[in-house]
Amino acid sequence: MKIFKFFVTQIFLRKAILGIGMILLLCMANYITFTAARSILSTFQGYQETNYINQEGVYIANLDPDSPMDMGFISENGTQAVYDYLNSNFDYAFYTDGFIVSIPNPDGMEISLGYMNEGYYNLKQFELSQGTDLDFNYQFDREIPVLIGKGLSKTYPVGSTIKMEESVLGRPITLKVQGVLKQNAYRSNYYALNSKTYYNFSILVPVNEEFLNHAAIDLTLNGLMDVAILGTTKEETADLGKVINDNLGLEFNFLSQQDNYDYFKEYYLHALKMICIITFVLLIVITCLSIWNAFVSVRSMLKDFTINLLVGLSDSKLKQIFYGYFGILSFLNLTAVFIITAFNRYGCWLRKDATFATYGLFGLIGMDWLAFLLVAVSDILIGVIVVESMLWKVKKIPISLGVLQ
């Protein structure tokens, strides 16, 4: 233990600024590696999850960023005309979320409402932990069957009802819980695949043609922003775009999900390359600093190093000390990254942010733990490179060559 303490205080941390700087750089490298790994894993999940929409003949509506929106020109008659055209000429998948309501629950979360039609429900194929599939053949002036997230399942079990005084229908409605979504169920963004909305504190409401005919303009207009047209052609979507422009004054683009993938790759891969370059540079700097710091410290402490340590100190013992130090250092840095990540996850609960609140040990989910594993592997590789390089350098000191071998 005395030998280990000597190496830590007199060799690794003899120059405090260098030692602390190296620790901070390693922590930064760990966090950047963790963030990049988790982003890649989240993107991979996004690709898998959006496969339902990546089909031949499916085009997704997207408001042209250069299109001005004149709310004075947009009217309920205009949106109704667009939906009449949609219902007469296309099969389409309708989904929109972001409508927040206050419903009593033990966690005090603001609940997010999502609205979808049968076309979207059949495409997405939600996985349930309890209950049965939704029925879209209902009368909205009675009970509307809904799916809820895990966070609401204890308060509102399958078969229970939820009364809402205000709704997009402009009247009180009663929701009946038909099923409970699997824990941490989510929806990936079509355009940013690493971005997700979690459904733990959501209510998914089925909408049919009658529902849309009576819904407020906020719902119908928002629903057009990401509506997916099924089994169609580019020419037919151009006709739909003209109908939307004539009735709402808005310019819409209709892109396939593969187009969205290509757009995402163009920007995401560039950012990912920058992260990888920064991480690689940091690791090079950490390695060089570690080796140089140890080499300079050993040279400056050569007398003490020789008198107090080198007599009887084996190569294997020296290697154990070096690996032990970097093992402790990596553990402390991983712990710091873990605390930051857990605090960020828990922060969603503190902020009552229902769209990102997740369940798991310490609030962490599967991709968090896998990202930690990848960081641990990278730390092991860094440790091996640094330690073996340091040992090689130390052995090149003449006194080391005379004693260690």
NORMO-V952308 format. One line per field, one symbol per residue. burial: b if it has 9 or more other C-alpha atoms within 8 Angstrom, else e. A space follows every 10 residues. Layout:
burial = ???
This chain:
burial = eeeeebbbbb bbbbbeebbb ebbebbbebb bbbbbbbbbb bbbbbbbebb eeebbebbbb bbbbeeeeee eeebbeebbb bbeebbeeeb bbbbbbeeee eeeeeeeebb bbbbbbbbbb bebeeeebbe beebebeeeb eebbbbbbbb ebbeebbbee bbebebbbbe ebbbbbbbbb bbbbbebbbe eebbbbbbbb bbbbbbbbee bbeebbbebb bbbbbbbbbb bbeeeebbeb bebbbebbbb bbbbbbbeeb bebbbeeebb ebeebbeebe ebbeebbebb bebbbebbee beeebbeebb eebeeeebbe bbbebbbebb eebbebbbee bbeebbebbe ebbbbbbbbe eebbbebbbb bbebbbeebe ebbbbbbebb bebbbebeeb beebe
